[in-house]
C-alpha cells in the first residue's frame, strides 16, 4: 500500500517512539522529510516545550521556536504574575498545612498497621522539601527523585526502592521529573499532593504504582484544599478530559465549561463549602450532601467523579488509613474502586 501511495519515495525516517523525539528536540531539527507525521502514545501537553512538535510537522507555522516561546512567555507572565504573587503565601501557608496534617495521619496509620509503602508526588520541589522534613521528624526512611538527579542514578534508586527487602517507606517524586515511565511497584499507595493544570501529568504520575508486577491492592489519594484554586484546577482537569473526549472519542453533549466570570473566580477563596467541586456538579444523587443513591453499577475509577461515591462522613470510608485521618482536616471525599475482586 505504501508503494501505491508513493510514500516510500518521500518518507525518510520512521521513529518508534514519539516521546523520544519530544525529549531530543535537536534530533527533530535534523530530520529532512517532505511529508511529516508525528505519532505519540503520550499526550502532546499544553506547555511551551512541546511547540517543537508542531514546528517539526509544519515548519514556520508558529515562527521560529525561540520567537514563539518568547512571545507566549511574555504574554503569560504579564497576565499571571500579579495573581501568582498574591497566591504564593496562600499556597504554602494554607494549602499545605491542612493537607500535611491529613498526610501525616495517613502515613502513621499505615506504618503502624501494614508493611505498605508510599509514593508521594508533587509538582513543586519546595513541597518535596516539606515531605523530607516530615519524614525526618517521624523517622521514616525515604528516597527522593527530582530534576536534579541523573538518569543513571534514577534507575539505581528505583531498583533499590522496588527491592522487597528495602527499608525505604517513602518515595518522593517530582511529577515533572519522573511522572512518566517509572515502575514503582515497591509501593502500593500513592499520594497526589497537588494538582496539575494538565490532567495528563497527574494521570501519568498516578500510574506509577499500578503497573505490571504489582501484587497488592493499590490506593490512590488525591488531596485538594477545599474552596481554593486547587479545586478549580481539578475542575478544569475534568473539563479538559471532557473536551478531549469530544475531539478524540467523538463523544457528544460536552458542554463549554469556560466563561469570563469563572476565570475571575479562580483565585477566590471559598470558606462556606464542604466541596466546591461537588457543589458545581449539582449532584442529583445527594441531598444536603448526603448520598441517597449509589453510583451506577458499571462506574469505575475511569468515570467522572460525578459517578463516584460521595460522602461527608468517615463512617462510609472502608480504607482504614483515610478513616483514621478524617478528623484531622477532611471535609468531603469522592471515592471509587477500579474493579471488584473475583
N, C-alpha and C positions, 0 to 999 in steps of 0.2 A: 504493500500500500504506500509505503514511503517513497518508493521509486516512481509510482504513478503520480504522486502529488508533487514530485520534484523537490522533496525536502532534503534528500541526500546531498544534492549539489550545494545547498546553502547552509546546512547545519554543520557547524564546526566543532561543537562540544556538547556532550551530554553529562550533566553533573548529577551524581547520585543523591546528593543531599543539598537542598536549597539553603538550610541554616548555615552550612559551612561557608557558602558564598556571602551570606549576610555578615558573618563574622570577619571574613577576609575581604575587605572592600577593594583592596588593591588588585586582587585576582579578578574582580568584576571588570575593572577598567582595562585589563589586558586581553579580554576575550574579544576577538574580531569576528562578529557574526552579523549577517544581513538580516536574518529572521531570529527573533529572540523570544523565548518563553521562560518564565521563572516558576518552578514548581517547588512548593514547600509544604511539609506536613505540619509545620508550626505556624502560628498566626504571624502575619506581617503587622507589627504593632504600630500604634499611633505615637511614635516618638521620632525625633529628628534623625536618629541613626539609620533608620530603615528607608530614608529617602534615596539611598544609593540603589535600592532595588528598582524603584521607579526610573531612576536615571539610567540604569542598565537596560531596561525594557524599552524606554522611549527617551533616547538621548536628547538633552537640552529642553525637554518638556518643562522642567522646573528651573531652567537655567543651570549654571554650574552648581554642584552640591554645596560648595562653600558659600556662595552668594545666597542660595535659598535658605540654608541653615541660619545664616547671619540675619536675613530679613525676618524669618519666623521667630528667631530667638529674641530679637529686639522687640517685636510686637508682643510676644508672650510676656517678657519681663515687664514691659511698660504697663501691661494691663493687670498683672498679678502681684507685682512687688508690694504694693500697699496692703493688699489683703493678706499676703504671706507674712508680712511683718506684724500685722495685727493679730494673727492666729498663732504665731510662733510660741508665745508664752502660754496661750491656752492649751496648745497641744501637749507640751511637756509638763505642765503643772496640773492639768485636769484630766486629759485623756489617759495618760499613763498611770496615774495614781490609783484610780478605781480598778482598771484592768489588771494592774500589777498585783493588787490585793487578791483578785479572783485567781490569777495565775499562781500566786504563791500558795494558795489553799489547794488548788488542783494538784500541783506538784507534790505538796506534802502528803496529801491524802493518798495519792497513787504510790508514792515511795514507800509509805508505811504498810500498804496492803498487797502490793504486787511487785513483780520484777519488770513491769512495763517501763519503757524508756520513751523520751520525748524528743521531737524536733521542734524548735522554737524559731518561727520565721518572722522577719520584719523587713520593711523596705529601707530602714534607716540604721546606719551603723551606730548612731547615738543610742538607739534603743537596745542594740546588742550589748553596748557598754552597760546599760542598766541590767540586762539579763546576767551579765558577768558578775556585777555587784551582788545581785540576789543569790546567785549560785555560790559565791564565796561566803556570803553571810550564812547560808544554810548548810554549807559543807558538801554541796553537790559537785561531783566530778563532771567536767564538760569539755567539749571541743568547739571551736568556732571557725566558720568559713565565711570570708567576705572577699571583696575585690582585691585586697592586698596580698592574697595568697596565690602562689604559683600553681599551675595546673598539676605539676608533679606532686607537690605537697598535698594538694586537694585529694588526690586519689589515695594517698597514704592514710590520711585521717579518716576518709570514708571507709576504707578497708578495716582500719582499726576499730571504728565505731560499730561496724557490722559484725565484728567477731563476737560470737555468742558469749565468750568469756570476758568481753570488755567491761570495765568498771565505770565507763562514762554513762552518766544518767541523762545528760542533755547534749543535743547537737544544735548549736546556734547558727542559723543560716541567714545570710543576706539574700533576699529573693532576687536582687539584681545580679548577684554574682553566681548563684548556684541554684536558681529556681527551675532550671531546665536540664534534664538528662541524668541527674544524680539518682542512684538507687540507695535509699536509706532504710532498708528493711530491718536494720538493727533496732529501730523504734517502731512502735505501733500506735503512738499517739502524737498528733501534730497540732500545734497552736499557731494560727494565723493571727498575729498580734495587731496588725493594722492592714487596712485595705488599700489596694492599688486602683487607680482610675481605670486601668486596663484589666478587664476580667481574665484575659488570657494569662497574665502574670500570676494571679492568685491561683488559677486552676492548675497551672504547671507546678507551682510550689506545693500545692496540697496533694499532688500525685506522688510526692517523693516517697511516702511510706506504703502506699497501696500499689505495690509492684510485684512482679514475679518473684516467688520465693518467700513471700510474707506468709507466716503460719499462724499469726494471731489475729483476733478481731481488731479492726482499725477504728480509731476515734479521731475525728477532726473537729477542732474547736475554733470558731471564728469569733473574736472578741471585738465588739463595737461599743463605743461610749454613746449612751442614749441621748438623742436630741442634738448631737454635734455634727460636724461636717463628715465624720466617719460614716454615719448612717446615710448621708446624702451620697457619698461616694459609692457605698454599697448599692443604693437605689439606682445610681447611674450605671453600675455594672449590670444590674438586671435589665435595664433599658437597652444597653448596648447588645446584650445577648439576644434580646427580642429583635433588635434591628438586624443582627446577624442572621437570625432565623428567617426573617422576611426576605433578605437578599440572597442568602446561600441556600436555605432549605425551602424557599418559596412558601413559607407559612403566611397565612392571611390574617387579617384582623389585628395587625400590630399597630398600636397607637403611636402617634407622635408625642414623645414624652418631654420635650423641652419647650420652655417658654421663658420670656424675659424675666417675669416675676420669680420663677423658680431659680433662675441663675442668681438673682439678687438675694435669695434666701439661703444660698449655700453656706454662708458664714454666720447665719443667725443661730444662736444657742437656744434650744427649746428645753425648758425645765418643767413643763407641765404635761409630760407624756411618759408612759412606760416604754413605748417603742414608736418612734415616728414612722418607721418602715411599716409596721402593722397598721398604723392609722391610715397611711396612704393606700394600703391595699384595699381598704373598705371591705374587710373580710366579712362574708355573709355566714361563715361557719362559727363565728364567735359573737357572743352577746355580752356586752360590758367586759370585754377582754377575757371572757371565759369560753373556751371551745365547747360547743354543744354538738358538733357534728364532726366525725373523723374525716381525714383526707380520703380521697379515692383509693381503692384497694391497689390500683396499678401505680400509684405515685411512688417515686423513689427519690434519691438524692439528686438526680439529674433534672428534676422538675423545678419549677419556680417555687420559692418559699411560700407562695400562696397556697400550695398544695402540700405543705409540710404540717406537722403538728405545731400548735401554738399554745404556750402556757405562761401564766404569771405565777405559777405555784411550783415549788420544788417537789411536791408530792407526785407530780406526773413524770418526774425525771427518773429513769432507770439507771443511768450511769452514776455510780457512787461518787466519782470524783467531782462531777458537776453538782450533784446533790449536796455534797458537803461544802461546796464553795458558795452556794446560793446566798446565804445570809450576809456575805461579805459586801457584795455590791451588785447583785444580779437583779434585774427588774423584769426581763422578758426573755424567752428562749424560743427559737424556731428549731425543731429537731426532726430528723427523719433517718430511716435505715436504707441502705443500698439494696439489701435483699434479706430474706429470712433464711435461716439455716434449714437444709433439707432434713 
